[in-house]
Amino acid sequence: MRRRKRNPDLTEEERVRYARQLLFPPLGEEGQKRLKRAHVVIAGLGGLGCPAAIYLACAGVGHLTLVDADRVELSNLNPQILHWAEDVAKEKVFPASRKLARLNSKVNLTPLAERITPENVRQLIQGADLVIDGLDNMKTRFILNEGCCREGIPFIHGGIDGLMGQITTIIPGQTPCLQCLFPHPPEARRPFPVLGVTPALIASLQVMEAIKLLAGFGKLLTGRMLYINGETMDFSFVELQKNPKCPICGGAR
């Protein structure tokens, strides 16, 4: 899909559309302009990527790139809210992109039906201001983590399992990367349990982090992981440490 040139100033229509956001002093008009200029890559259009894409589009992020090679399956319709019954068997990124365009026609949308690999990851994310982790397996997350570290692009990790969720913001050169936290990727476990509200909650927090990072206000989840237990409604933080021997961001690089 062709990328349109963006005017960094807000139009009168945009001032009306985002009026409630503009009333929030830490954001204001300058912050909204930063969102309009921003380019965010959403890696994975599953339970995390779908709500993240919706809220980023509605917030006025100027350019969204959607990356997912999968096709819609019937079992996706429960947790993945951008995919509808009419989309089953279609490549996820194209009907999702059309729905997002209906939500906000001013957003530039680039749908890429590609699988993230070590060979293409840097090309897929190049030029982005931020990457959202909407993936469902650690192997691909590690590939994305390395690509973001090499390109110097902030990366907001989110993960879910049943009613459990976690989120952290990774800024290359400043914070621990994903491989610092998980030196050896855990074994893939598929299928894993999902209640649709859990990825929606984690994705909303990812977007909150994204808005703060892009607009330049607030305290980010950097150097710490937020863990959420939806069954007990316990929220806890764990301080994270860089691994000086990390092969991606440490001394072994």
Secondary structure, 3 states (H helix, E strand, C coil): CCCCCCCCCCCHHHHHHCHHHHCCCCCHHHHHHHHHHCEEEEECCCCCHHHHHHHHHHHCCCEEEEECCCECCHHHHCCCCCCCHHHCCCECHHHHHHHHHHHCCCCEEEEECCCCCCCCHHHHHCCCCEEEECCCCHHHHHHHHHHHHHHCCCEEEEEEEECEEEEEEECCCCCCCHHHHCCCCCCCCCCCCECCHHHHHHHHHHHHHHHHHHHCCCCCCECEEEEEECCCCEEEEEECCCCCCCCCCCCCC
